[in-house]
Amino acid sequence: MKKVLPILLAAVGLVMISNGVQAQAKIGYVSFNELVGLMPEAKKADSTLNQFREALIASAQDKENALNEAIQKFNKDSATMAPAVKDVKRKDLQAKLQELQGEEQRIQQELQRKQEELSGPIQKKAMDAVSAVAKESGYAYVLPKEYLIVSPPADDILPLVKKKLGLK
């Protein structure tokens, strides 16, 4: 019985100390989307992505125009074509039409690939800045602001991260 009491007291003391340490952990939050949106690299990436999108759409439009012209030419000349030539031309036009129908999906895939390529380094830079500020300021946890229902303004580390990145 005499040995149980000191062990019990030591255990209670350790629990109280660990609760005190946990209570001192600083928790901050940041709006990652807002941070990335403020970065000049993000604006440049958006501009590049828009130009890429316009080029892909123009290319698809050119293919569609070429197909429409080929269909009109086929319709005009088909009366004078031999049946075998007509079948070959018709199959060729159908193949081009199917290719054009898959163009929208290909454009979306290309845009997604390009967006990932452009945004990857920007997101890494923002994440590195958030991690550095958290470490410098003693934050044990940094949560995304978008998932918080209630948050005190004092724990928003966005101003600190903006300062670290030299943003206004």
NUMI-340605 format. One record per residue (C-alpha): residue number from 1; residue in one letter; x, y, z. Coordinates in steps of 0.02 Angstrom, whole numbers, m for minus. Example, Ala and Ser with C-alpha at 12.3 -4.5 7.8 and 13.67 -1.06 7.14 Angstrom:
<gufis>
+-----+------+--------+--------+--------+
| seq | type |     xx |     yy |     zz |
+-----+------+--------+--------+--------+
|   1 |    A |    615 |   m225 |    390 |
|   2 |    S |    684 |    m53 |    357 |
+-----+------+--------+--------+--------+
</gufis>
This chain:
<gufis>
+-----+------+--------+--------+--------+
| seq | type |     xx |     yy |     zz |
+-----+------+--------+--------+--------+
|   1 |    M |      0 |      0 |      0 |
|   2 |    K |    143 |    120 |     40 |
|   3 |    K |    219 |     89 |   m133 |
|   4 |    V |     53 |    117 |   m225 |
|   5 |    L |     27 |    293 |   m156 |
|   6 |    P |    192 |    366 |   m223 |
|   7 |    I |    164 |    283 |   m393 |
|   8 |    L |    m13 |    350 |   m401 |
|   9 |    L |     47 |    526 |   m355 |
|  10 |    A |    184 |    517 |   m486 |
|  11 |    A |     58 |    461 |   m618 |
|  12 |    V |    m62 |    603 |   m573 |
|  13 |    G |     82 |    727 |   m581 |
|  14 |    L |    134 |    665 |   m754 |
|  15 |    V |    m44 |    679 |   m818 |
|  16 |    M |    m57 |    858 |   m753 |
|  17 |    I |    110 |    905 |   m830 |
|  18 |    S |     63 |    831 |   m999 |
|  19 |    N |   m103 |    924 |   m995 |
|  20 |    G |    m10 |   1086 |   m959 |
|  21 |    V |    109 |   1055 |  m1106 |
|  22 |    Q |    m37 |   1018 |  m1223 |
|  23 |    A |   m128 |   1176 |  m1170 |
|  24 |    Q |     23 |   1280 |  m1222 |
|  25 |    A |     27 |   1216 |  m1403 |
|  26 |    K |    m16 |   1362 |  m1518 |
|  27 |    I |   m141 |   1332 |  m1655 |
|  28 |    G |   m151 |   1450 |  m1802 |
|  29 |    Y |   m245 |   1453 |  m1965 |
|  30 |    V |   m220 |   1520 |  m2139 |
|  31 |    S |   m325 |   1538 |  m2296 |
|  32 |    F |   m214 |   1444 |  m2417 |
|  33 |    N |   m321 |   1490 |  m2568 |
|  34 |    E |   m313 |   1675 |  m2523 |
|  35 |    L |   m125 |   1664 |  m2498 |
|  36 |    V |    m96 |   1582 |  m2666 |
|  37 |    G |   m213 |   1707 |  m2749 |
|  38 |    L |   m108 |   1851 |  m2683 |
|  39 |    M |     53 |   1784 |  m2754 |
|  40 |    P |    110 |   1866 |  m2917 |
|  41 |    E |    164 |   1695 |  m2981 |
|  42 |    A |    m17 |   1638 |  m2971 |
|  43 |    K |    m76 |   1783 |  m3077 |
|  44 |    K |     57 |   1745 |  m3207 |
|  45 |    A |     10 |   1560 |  m3204 |
|  46 |    D |   m175 |   1605 |  m3230 |
|  47 |    S |   m129 |   1713 |  m3378 |
|  48 |    T |    m21 |   1574 |  m3453 |
|  49 |    L |   m160 |   1447 |  m3425 |
|  50 |    N |   m288 |   1561 |  m3510 |
|  51 |    Q |   m174 |   1583 |  m3661 |
|  52 |    F |   m148 |   1395 |  m3668 |
|  53 |    R |   m337 |   1366 |  m3658 |
|  54 |    E |   m368 |   1490 |  m3799 |
|  55 |    A |   m236 |   1406 |  m3908 |
|  56 |    L |   m314 |   1234 |  m3879 |
|  57 |    I |   m488 |   1300 |  m3919 |
|  58 |    A |   m425 |   1387 |  m4076 |
|  59 |    S |   m342 |   1225 |  m4132 |
|  60 |    A |   m503 |   1128 |  m4103 |
|  61 |    Q |   m601 |   1261 |  m4197 |
|  62 |    D |   m480 |   1248 |  m4344 |
|  63 |    K |   m505 |   1058 |  m4347 |
|  64 |    E |   m693 |   1080 |  m4342 |
|  65 |    N |   m689 |   1206 |  m4485 |
|  66 |    A |   m579 |   1091 |  m4588 |
|  67 |    L |   m699 |    947 |  m4558 |
|  68 |    N |   m850 |   1053 |  m4605 |
|  69 |    E |   m763 |   1105 |  m4767 |
|  70 |    A |   m719 |    924 |  m4805 |
|  71 |    I |   m901 |    872 |  m4775 |
|  72 |    Q |   m964 |   1010 |  m4889 |
|  73 |    K |   m839 |    960 |  m5023 |
|  74 |    F |   m890 |    778 |  m5005 |
|  75 |    N |  m1075 |    821 |  m5019 |
|  76 |    K |  m1041 |    926 |  m5173 |
|  77 |    D |   m927 |    800 |  m5260 |
|  78 |    S |  m1010 |    637 |  m5203 |
|  79 |    A |  m1126 |    629 |  m5354 |
|  80 |    T |   m978 |    610 |  m5470 |
|  81 |    M |   m878 |    488 |  m5362 |
|  82 |    A |   m866 |    302 |  m5386 |
|  83 |    P |   m951 |    202 |  m5247 |
|  84 |    A |   m785 |    134 |  m5182 |
|  85 |    V |   m708 |    309 |  m5172 |
|  86 |    K |   m866 |    374 |  m5090 |
|  87 |    D |   m856 |    238 |  m4955 |
|  88 |    V |   m673 |    275 |  m4921 |
|  89 |    K |   m705 |    462 |  m4908 |
|  90 |    R |   m858 |    434 |  m4797 |
|  91 |    K |   m758 |    323 |  m4677 |
|  92 |    D |   m619 |    452 |  m4673 |
|  93 |    L |   m742 |    589 |  m4630 |
|  94 |    Q |   m822 |    482 |  m4494 |
|  95 |    A |   m651 |    449 |  m4418 |
|  96 |    K |   m613 |    635 |  m4416 |
|  97 |    L |   m783 |    670 |  m4338 |
|  98 |    Q |   m750 |    544 |  m4198 |
|  99 |    E |   m579 |    620 |  m4170 |
| 100 |    L |   m658 |    793 |  m4157 |
| 101 |    Q |   m789 |    730 |  m4034 |
| 102 |    G |   m648 |    673 |  m3917 |
| 103 |    E |   m562 |    842 |  m3933 |
| 104 |    E |   m657 |    922 |  m3788 |
| 105 |    Q |   m601 |    785 |  m3669 |
| 106 |    R |   m422 |    799 |  m3732 |
| 107 |    I |   m428 |    988 |  m3705 |
| 108 |    Q |   m488 |    964 |  m3525 |
| 109 |    Q |   m349 |    838 |  m3492 |
| 110 |    E |   m218 |    954 |  m3566 |
| 111 |    L |   m283 |   1101 |  m3464 |
| 112 |    Q |   m279 |    999 |  m3304 |
| 113 |    R |   m102 |    939 |  m3339 |
| 114 |    K |    m44 |   1117 |  m3377 |
| 115 |    Q |   m130 |   1185 |  m3220 |
| 116 |    E |    m43 |   1055 |  m3111 |
| 117 |    E |    122 |   1095 |  m3195 |
| 118 |    L |    101 |   1282 |  m3165 |
| 119 |    S |     25 |   1277 |  m2990 |
| 120 |    G |    140 |   1146 |  m2914 |
| 121 |    P |    289 |   1261 |  m2882 |
| 122 |    I |    175 |   1402 |  m2823 |
| 123 |    Q |     87 |   1291 |  m2697 |
| 124 |    K |    254 |   1223 |  m2637 |
| 125 |    K |    321 |   1400 |  m2611 |
| 126 |    A |    163 |   1448 |  m2513 |
| 127 |    M |    170 |   1290 |  m2408 |
| 128 |    D |    354 |   1317 |  m2370 |
| 129 |    A |    317 |   1496 |  m2315 |
| 130 |    V |    174 |   1438 |  m2203 |
| 131 |    S |    286 |   1305 |  m2125 |
| 132 |    A |    426 |   1430 |  m2097 |
| 133 |    V |    310 |   1557 |  m2015 |
| 134 |    A |    232 |   1423 |  m1906 |
| 135 |    K |    403 |   1367 |  m1848 |
| 136 |    E |    466 |   1545 |  m1819 |
| 137 |    S |    308 |   1596 |  m1725 |
| 138 |    G |    294 |   1439 |  m1621 |
| 139 |    Y |    135 |   1369 |  m1696 |
| 140 |    A |    122 |   1182 |  m1670 |
| 141 |    Y |    m28 |   1168 |  m1787 |
| 142 |    V |    m87 |   1270 |  m1935 |
| 143 |    L |   m260 |   1230 |  m2001 |
| 144 |    P |   m345 |   1285 |  m2162 |
| 145 |    K |   m462 |   1430 |  m2128 |
| 146 |    E |   m591 |   1362 |  m2250 |
| 147 |    Y |   m629 |   1217 |  m2131 |
| 148 |    L |   m651 |   1322 |  m1973 |
| 149 |    I |   m821 |   1378 |  m1915 |
| 150 |    V |   m759 |   1495 |  m1778 |
| 151 |    S |   m583 |   1564 |  m1764 |
| 152 |    P |   m503 |   1706 |  m1667 |
| 153 |    P |   m424 |   1840 |  m1777 |
| 154 |    A |   m264 |   1837 |  m1675 |
| 155 |    D |   m222 |   1661 |  m1735 |
| 156 |    D |   m235 |   1702 |  m1921 |
| 157 |    I |    m56 |   1688 |  m1984 |
| 158 |    L |    m95 |   1753 |  m2159 |
| 159 |    P |    m22 |   1926 |  m2120 |
| 160 |    L |    139 |   1845 |  m2058 |
| 161 |    V |    152 |   1734 |  m2213 |
| 162 |    K |    117 |   1882 |  m2328 |
| 163 |    K |    257 |   1978 |  m2242 |
| 164 |    K |    373 |   1827 |  m2261 |
| 165 |    L |    336 |   1820 |  m2448 |
| 166 |    G |    344 |   2009 |  m2469 |
| 167 |    L |    161 |   2023 |  m2521 |
| 168 |    K |     45 |   2169 |  m2488 |
+-----+------+--------+--------+--------+
</gufis>
